[in-house]
Amino acid sequence: MQKSSCKEQERLAAEKASKGMNLEATDLFQSAADCWKRWESFARAAGCYERAYEHAMLVHEYSRAAQVMLDGGFAWMKEGHHDRFEIDCQIASEAYIMAAEKEKDPSYFVEGSLCAITGGDLDLANRLANAAAEVAGEESKELVIFASMLIAYRFGDADLYIEEVLQKALDSDSLRRARTYLYLILTGFIRTSLESEAVVTIASLIESTGMRWLSLVKLVKKGIEEGLIPAYLDMESEELVVDADRYDIEALAERKGPIMSRELEDPGAWDLDLDEEPEDSTGV
């Protein structure tokens, strides 16, 4: 598909939107976003995903709205805009609340809680986890426990819980989403650590996260490769290091990873294969 096709779909989407044809606009904006993403025009893709969210909300397709907003956030992350990613996650969590109320499905409260944690709103995350716990079925209860671990940043416990409990209790799609949430929330935690420390070591992260060395290093390397962690890992000293200019926190928030995401294969947010060993393209 050519870039001209992306532009045409976006033009048609805007035309449908102007006529109040919100469902058609949602479909076309989402198609345009997917098209721009294939061309690695991630900012353009993010904008289209966010437009798709707006029109999905207007036709009360709340769970779909939440998903396309998450896709938009992940596209922003590809450009190094971590703050926009977190904002989009917070917006998605609100959409999941509306989905839970409309569809009478408490599992959306859990999804909303996990989105809120990813977006950094722990108060909302805790309220949603409590709401889910009151009405959740057996499968959702397992995810409520998982969300509670992540709210408390008990990453090591959450990692083991995936391995020992969720792997048996969830279907493959739900399990993949759980692993992705752990990955996204962990990398967000590490970004915050880098804002307050000149150097962060693997040893200090093991202490603060409770994760096992192999699991932590694997996810750290993946986070660096995909631009979620704006630093590099020196395996000799086992230090995560940001350049000297990292003291400008506003500049840090706009940094891309040392390996640009456009150089990598572009999986969707929920299609990441976290069991695959990353190639050591960072040179460490």
Disulfide bonds with the S-S distance in Angstrom:
Cys6-Cys35 1.87
